[in-house]
Amino acid sequence: MNGEPMPGPERQAAVSDLRLSVYMRALHPEFFDIRASRPFEHVAFDGQLWLIDGGHVVTFVDGADAVTEVIGPKELELPKRGLVRAEDLSGGREHRIEARGALVYQMAYQVEACSPETYIRQAEELLASARRGHLYNEGLADAAARAFSYAVPEPKGCGLLLHVWHGFPAEHTILRTQTLIERT
């Protein structure tokens, strides 16, 4: 889909509807309603980034080892096999998991509630960045009215650094995540 926006649902999502799930395996795309996607290939690894309703899925594959991070709706029915962490999102947290083999997964997130004016300004700035070729899943016309997701994946040495922002206009909240998955 090359980062082009696709129409999303009209339902107003909220951060309190989301859960973080981390798997030590890849998940099949049929579990998700994918709004935008970008594969990434590197000398040391392969992977996929999907933007889904209100969240994202990133899968990092290095030979027989894989790590998948899902930030998605709590009601999303996902498998239990390979699940190593699951938690509802609130406030902010940091995680570090040493996976099978030599993979290390590190993630931090922060939920930022803003005034309506601050939310609109930050959302417009983020969406202006999305126009520069990054991955996003919603129209860029009205940051105040539509939820959005915006991702910047960056291969780093033997790993992947991923910055993702999810905007929730109904509650004037921005979820910021930073994930580093690497081979040590």
Backbone as numpy.savetxt, mean C-alpha at the origin, in Angstrom:
# Nx Ny Nz CAx CAy CAz Cx Cy Cz
-1.38 -1.63 -16.15 -2.19 -0.44 -16.15 -1.34 0.81 -16.15
-0.05 0.67 -15.91 0.90 1.76 -16.08 0.57 3.03 -15.31
-0.04 2.91 -14.15 -0.28 4.08 -13.32 -1.45 4.92 -13.72
-2.21 4.51 -14.73 -3.38 5.29 -15.13 -4.50 5.06 -14.13
-5.26 6.09 -13.80 -6.34 5.94 -12.83 -7.49 5.14 -13.40
-8.17 4.44 -12.51 -9.38 3.73 -12.87 -10.48 4.20 -11.94
-11.71 4.19 -12.39 -12.79 4.62 -11.52 -12.89 3.71 -10.30
-13.15 4.29 -9.17 -13.28 3.52 -7.93 -14.69 3.53 -7.43
-14.93 2.87 -6.31 -16.27 2.81 -5.77 -16.67 4.14 -5.14
-17.96 4.34 -4.98 -18.47 5.58 -4.40 -18.46 5.55 -2.88
-18.35 4.38 -2.26 -18.36 4.25 -0.81 -17.16 4.99 -0.22
-17.39 5.74 0.85 -16.32 6.46 1.53 -15.66 5.54 2.54
-14.45 5.13 2.25 -13.69 4.26 3.14 -13.14 5.07 4.31
-12.76 4.37 5.37 -12.17 5.00 6.55 -10.96 4.17 6.99
-9.98 4.83 7.60 -8.81 4.11 8.09 -9.22 3.03 9.09
-10.23 3.30 9.89 -10.67 2.31 10.88 -11.23 1.05 10.24
-11.48 1.07 8.92 -11.95 -0.11 8.19 -10.80 -1.02 7.76
-9.54 -0.60 7.99 -8.39 -1.29 7.40 -7.64 -2.17 8.38
-6.96 -3.15 7.81 -6.11 -4.08 8.57 -4.80 -4.27 7.80
-3.71 -4.39 8.57 -2.41 -4.76 8.02 -2.25 -6.26 8.17
-1.91 -6.94 7.09 -1.62 -8.38 7.13 -0.30 -8.60 6.42
0.57 -9.40 7.03 1.87 -9.72 6.43 1.96 -11.23 6.27
2.33 -11.65 5.08 2.44 -13.07 4.73 3.86 -13.39 4.32
4.27 -14.61 4.61 5.54 -15.12 4.12 5.29 -15.98 2.89
4.53 -15.43 1.97 4.24 -16.07 0.69 3.55 -15.05 -0.20
3.44 -15.38 -1.47 2.69 -14.53 -2.40 1.21 -14.87 -2.31
0.34 -13.91 -2.58 -1.11 -14.13 -2.62 -1.60 -13.97 -4.06
-2.63 -14.70 -4.39 -3.18 -14.68 -5.75 -3.99 -13.40 -5.97
-3.91 -12.80 -7.15 -4.64 -11.55 -7.41 -6.16 -11.68 -7.32
-6.70 -12.89 -7.42 -8.16 -13.05 -7.35 -8.74 -12.68 -5.99
-7.90 -12.55 -4.96 -8.39 -12.12 -3.65 -8.75 -10.63 -3.63
-8.32 -9.87 -4.62 -8.38 -8.42 -4.55 -9.08 -7.80 -5.76
-9.66 -6.64 -5.53 -10.20 -5.80 -6.60 -9.11 -4.78 -6.92
-8.27 -5.09 -7.88 -7.08 -4.29 -8.18 -7.46 -3.09 -9.03
-7.14 -1.89 -8.53 -7.45 -0.64 -9.22 -6.30 -0.14 -10.08
-5.08 -0.45 -9.70 -3.89 -0.09 -10.48 -2.79 -1.06 -10.08
-1.87 -1.34 -11.00 -0.80 -2.28 -10.67 0.49 -1.87 -11.36
1.57 -2.34 -10.78 2.88 -2.14 -11.39 3.78 -3.30 -10.98
4.28 -4.04 -11.97 5.27 -5.07 -11.65 6.63 -4.40 -11.48
7.52 -5.04 -10.74 8.88 -4.56 -10.70 9.80 -5.76 -10.79
10.84 -5.58 -11.59 11.84 -6.61 -11.78 13.19 -5.99 -11.52
14.01 -6.75 -10.87 15.32 -6.28 -10.48 16.26 -7.47 -10.61
17.52 -7.23 -10.66 18.47 -8.33 -10.76 18.28 -9.33 -9.62
18.00 -8.82 -8.42 17.95 -9.69 -7.24 16.55 -10.16 -6.86
15.49 -9.58 -7.42 14.14 -9.93 -6.98 13.10 -9.55 -8.02
11.90 -10.05 -7.83 10.73 -9.68 -8.63 9.62 -9.31 -7.66
8.60 -8.67 -8.17 7.47 -8.36 -7.31 6.36 -7.68 -8.05
5.37 -7.30 -7.26 4.17 -6.69 -7.80 3.61 -5.73 -6.76
3.12 -4.60 -7.22 2.43 -3.64 -6.37 1.04 -3.46 -6.94
0.04 -3.65 -6.11 -1.35 -3.46 -6.50 -1.97 -2.42 -5.58
-2.69 -1.47 -6.14 -3.51 -0.57 -5.35 -4.92 -1.12 -5.39
-5.50 -1.29 -4.20 -6.85 -1.84 -4.06 -7.72 -0.80 -3.37
-9.01 -1.06 -3.24 -9.90 -0.09 -2.59 -9.40 0.23 -1.18
-8.96 1.46 -0.97 -8.54 1.93 0.34 -7.21 1.40 0.81
-6.49 0.63 0.01 -5.25 0.05 0.49 -4.34 -0.38 -0.64
-3.42 -1.29 -0.29 -2.46 -1.77 -1.27 -1.97 -3.17 -0.92
-1.36 -3.81 -1.90 -0.72 -5.11 -1.73 0.64 -5.00 -2.40
1.70 -5.37 -1.69 3.02 -5.44 -2.31 3.57 -6.84 -2.04
4.07 -7.46 -3.10 4.67 -8.79 -2.99 6.10 -8.70 -3.50
7.02 -9.24 -2.70 8.45 -9.24 -2.99 8.86 -10.70 -3.06
9.41 -11.12 -4.20 9.78 -12.52 -4.41 11.27 -12.59 -4.71
11.97 -13.40 -3.92 13.40 -13.61 -4.11 13.62 -15.12 -4.14
13.68 -15.69 -5.33 13.82 -17.14 -5.45 12.60 -17.83 -4.87
12.82 -18.73 -3.92 11.72 -19.47 -3.29 11.08 -18.70 -2.13
11.66 -17.58 -1.74 11.15 -16.80 -0.61 10.29 -15.64 -1.09
9.24 -15.33 -0.31 8.35 -14.23 -0.66 7.81 -13.58 0.60
7.54 -12.28 0.51 6.87 -11.52 1.56 5.77 -10.72 0.88
4.57 -10.73 1.48 3.46 -9.95 0.96 2.88 -9.10 2.08
2.76 -7.81 1.83 2.11 -6.87 2.75 0.77 -6.49 2.15
-0.28 -6.61 2.97 -1.62 -6.21 2.54 -2.13 -5.17 3.52
-2.51 -4.01 3.02 -3.31 -3.08 3.80 -4.62 -3.00 3.05
-5.65 -3.54 3.67 -6.94 -3.63 3.00 -8.08 -3.69 3.99
-9.30 -3.72 3.48 -10.48 -3.76 4.34 -10.48 -4.97 5.27
-10.93 -4.78 6.49 -10.99 -5.86 7.47 -11.84 -7.02 6.98
-12.90 -6.71 6.22 -13.81 -7.77 5.78 -13.26 -8.57 4.60
-12.11 -8.20 4.08 -11.50 -8.93 2.98 -11.15 -10.34 3.45
-11.64 -11.34 2.76 -11.37 -12.73 3.14 -10.06 -13.17 2.52
-9.05 -13.32 3.37 -7.72 -13.72 2.94 -7.35 -15.04 3.60
-6.44 -15.79 2.99 -6.05 -17.09 3.58 -5.28 -16.91 4.88
-5.29 -17.95 5.68 -4.52 -17.96 6.93 -3.11 -18.51 6.71
-2.96 -19.37 5.69 -1.66 -19.99 5.43 -0.62 -18.92 5.10
0.48 -18.94 5.82 1.56 -18.00 5.60 1.42 -16.67 6.32
0.29 -16.45 7.00 0.06 -15.19 7.72 0.93 -15.15 8.97
1.75 -14.10 9.10 2.62 -13.97 10.28 2.27 -12.77 11.15
1.48 -11.84 10.61 1.06 -10.69 11.41 -0.23 -10.14 10.84
-1.15 -9.78 11.73 -2.39 -9.12 11.33 -2.80 -8.18 12.45
-3.11 -6.94 12.09 -3.56 -5.98 13.09 -4.37 -4.88 12.43
-5.31 -4.34 13.19 -6.08 -3.20 12.73 -5.19 -1.96 12.79
-5.41 -1.03 11.88 -4.59 0.18 11.82 -5.15 1.28 12.71
-4.29 1.88 13.50 -4.64 3.07 14.28 -3.34 3.70 14.76
-3.33 5.01 14.84 -2.15 5.72 15.33 -0.95 5.51 14.43
0.05 4.84 14.94 1.26 4.56 14.18 2.01 3.40 14.79
2.74 2.66 13.99 3.51 1.51 14.47 4.68 1.26 13.55
5.60 0.46 14.06 6.72 -0.02 13.26 6.81 -1.53 13.44
7.19 -2.23 12.38 7.32 -3.68 12.41 8.63 -4.08 11.76
9.19 -5.16 12.24 10.36 -5.78 11.61 10.18 -7.29 11.73
10.28 -7.96 10.60 10.14 -9.41 10.57 11.29 -9.97 9.76
12.02 -10.91 10.35 13.05 -11.61 9.60 12.39 -12.85 9.03
12.27 -12.86 7.74 11.54 -13.91 7.04 12.43 -15.13 6.82
11.85 -16.12 6.14 12.64 -17.29 5.74 13.80 -16.82 4.88
14.84 -17.62 4.87 15.99 -17.25 4.05 16.61 -15.98 4.60
17.00 -15.11 3.72 17.69 -13.90 4.14 16.84 -12.65 3.94
15.51 -12.80 3.83 14.64 -11.64 3.64 14.31 -10.98 4.97
14.35 -9.66 4.96 13.96 -8.87 6.13 12.88 -7.88 5.68
11.79 -7.83 6.44 10.65 -6.95 6.16 10.59 -5.91 7.27
10.58 -4.63 6.90 10.42 -3.55 7.86 9.34 -2.62 7.35
8.46 -2.20 8.25 7.35 -1.34 7.84 7.01 -0.39 8.96
6.66 0.83 8.59 6.17 1.80 9.56 4.96 2.48 8.93
3.97 2.77 9.76 2.82 3.52 9.25 2.41 4.56 10.26
1.74 5.59 9.75 1.21 6.64 10.61 -0.13 7.10 10.06
-1.10 7.21 10.95 -2.42 7.72 10.61 -2.46 9.17 11.05
-2.68 10.08 10.10 -2.66 11.51 10.41 -4.03 12.12 10.16
-4.72 12.48 11.24 -5.99 13.20 11.14 -5.69 14.69 10.99
-6.34 15.34 10.04 -6.05 16.74 9.72 -7.32 17.58 9.81
-7.13 18.87 9.84 -8.27 19.77 9.64 -8.68 19.63 8.17
-9.91 19.97 7.82 -10.33 19.88 6.41 -9.40 20.65 5.46
-8.97 21.83 5.87 -8.10 22.64 5.02 -6.74 21.99 4.83
-6.16 21.48 5.92 -4.86 20.82 5.84 -4.95 19.56 5.00
-6.03 18.79 5.17 -6.22 17.58 4.38 -6.24 17.91 2.88
-7.03 18.89 2.50 -7.14 19.25 1.08 -5.79 19.69 0.53
-5.07 20.51 1.28 -3.76 20.97 0.81 -2.79 19.80 0.64
-2.71 18.91 1.66 -1.80 17.77 1.56 -2.22 16.82 0.44
-3.51 16.56 0.32 -3.99 15.66 -0.74 -3.67 16.23 -2.12
-3.87 17.52 -2.31 -3.57 18.13 -3.60 -2.07 18.06 -3.91
-1.22 18.26 -2.90 0.23 18.15 -3.12 0.61 16.72 -3.49
0.05 15.74 -2.79 0.35 14.34 -3.10 -0.11 13.97 -4.50
-1.31 14.38 -4.84 -1.85 14.03 -6.15 -1.11 14.76 -7.28
-0.58 15.94 -7.01 0.25 16.61 -8.01 1.51 15.78 -8.27
2.07 15.17 -7.24 3.22 14.28 -7.41 2.85 13.05 -8.23
1.64 12.56 -8.05 1.20 11.37 -8.79 1.22 11.62 -10.29
0.99 12.83 -10.69 0.99 13.17 -12.12 2.36 13.01 -12.75
3.39 12.88 -11.93 4.76 12.75 -12.46 5.13 11.30 -12.72
4.15 10.44 -12.94 4.43 9.08 -13.36 4.41 8.03 -12.27
4.00 8.39 -11.07 3.91 7.40 -10.00 2.59 6.65 -10.11
2.40 5.65 -9.29 1.21 4.81 -9.35 0.11 5.39 -8.47
-1.07 5.54 -9.03 -2.22 6.04 -8.27 -3.46 5.35 -8.78
-4.54 5.39 -7.97 -5.72 4.63 -8.36 -6.99 5.44 -8.47
-6.96 6.70 -8.27 -8.20 7.49 -8.35 -7.98 8.73 -9.19
-9.07 9.31 -9.63 -8.99 10.54 -10.41 -8.33 11.64 -9.60
-7.67 12.53 -10.30 -6.92 13.59 -9.62 -7.70 14.89 -9.52
-8.95 14.90 -9.94 -9.68 16.16 -10.05 -10.11 16.75 -8.71
-10.58 15.95 -7.79 -11.18 16.51 -6.58 -10.69 15.78 -5.33
-9.57 16.24 -4.79 -8.97 15.60 -3.62 -9.87 15.66 -2.40
-10.75 16.64 -2.35 -11.61 16.80 -1.18 -12.75 15.79 -1.17
-13.09 15.21 -2.31 -14.29 14.38 -2.39 -14.02 12.89 -2.54
-12.84 12.50 -3.02 -12.61 11.09 -3.34 -11.42 10.54 -2.56
-11.59 9.31 -2.08 -10.46 8.61 -1.48 -9.43 8.36 -2.58
-8.16 8.31 -2.20 -7.12 8.06 -3.19 -6.00 7.22 -2.58
-5.23 6.59 -3.45 -4.01 5.89 -3.08 -2.93 6.31 -4.06
-1.72 6.46 -3.55 -0.60 6.94 -4.34 0.64 6.22 -3.84
1.41 5.61 -4.75 2.55 4.80 -4.34 3.80 5.15 -5.14
4.94 5.10 -4.45 6.24 5.32 -5.07 7.14 4.15 -4.69
7.28 3.15 -5.58 8.22 2.05 -5.32 9.62 2.42 -5.83
10.64 2.10 -5.02 12.02 2.41 -5.40 12.90 1.20 -5.13
13.41 0.52 -6.17 14.38 -0.54 -5.92 15.62 0.05 -5.25
16.10 -0.62 -4.21 17.27 -0.16 -3.46 18.21 -1.33 -3.25
19.32 -1.39 -3.97 20.27 -2.47 -3.81 19.61 -3.83 -3.99
19.57 -4.61 -2.94 18.94 -5.94 -2.97 17.56 -5.90 -2.35
16.88 -4.78 -2.47 15.57 -4.67 -1.85 14.68 -3.65 -2.53
13.56 -3.41 -1.88 12.56 -2.48 -2.39 12.13 -1.56 -1.26
12.16 -0.26 -1.52 11.62 0.74 -0.61 10.32 1.24 -1.22
9.26 1.22 -0.45 7.95 1.60 -0.95 7.32 2.63 -0.03
6.94 3.78 -0.60 6.18 4.80 0.11 4.77 4.80 -0.46
3.76 4.74 0.41 2.37 4.76 -0.04 1.59 5.73 0.84
0.70 6.48 0.19 -0.20 7.39 0.88 -1.63 7.02 0.48
-2.51 6.93 1.47 -3.93 6.70 1.22 -4.69 7.86 1.85
-5.54 8.51 1.09 -6.32 9.65 1.58 -7.78 9.28 1.78
-8.34 9.71 2.90 -9.71 9.41 3.28 -10.44 10.73 3.57
-11.08 11.32 2.55 -11.67 12.65 2.71 -12.82 12.72 3.70
-13.57 11.65 3.88 -14.71 11.68 4.80 -14.27 11.97 6.22
-13.06 11.53 6.58 -12.55 11.77 7.93 -11.30 12.66 7.94
-10.96 13.24 6.77 -9.80 14.15 6.65 -8.55 13.49 7.22
-8.29 12.27 6.78 -7.19 11.48 7.32 -6.31 10.96 6.19
-5.00 10.98 6.43 -4.04 10.41 5.49 -3.27 9.31 6.21
-3.23 8.14 5.59 -2.44 7.01 6.06 -1.16 7.00 5.25
-0.02 7.09 5.94 1.29 7.07 5.28 1.99 5.78 5.69
2.53 5.07 4.70 3.28 3.86 5.00 4.64 3.92 4.33
5.60 3.29 4.97 6.93 3.13 4.39 7.35 1.70 4.66
7.68 0.98 3.59 8.04 -0.43 3.69 9.40 -0.64 3.05
10.25 -1.41 3.71 11.53 -1.82 3.14 11.59 -3.34 3.24
11.74 -3.99 2.09 11.91 -5.43 2.05 13.24 -5.66 1.35
14.13 -6.40 2.01 15.45 -6.57 1.41 16.07 -7.92 1.74
17.00 -8.30 0.90 17.79 -9.50 1.13 19.04 -9.06 1.87
19.32 -9.73 2.97 20.50 -9.36 3.77 21.67 -10.26 3.47
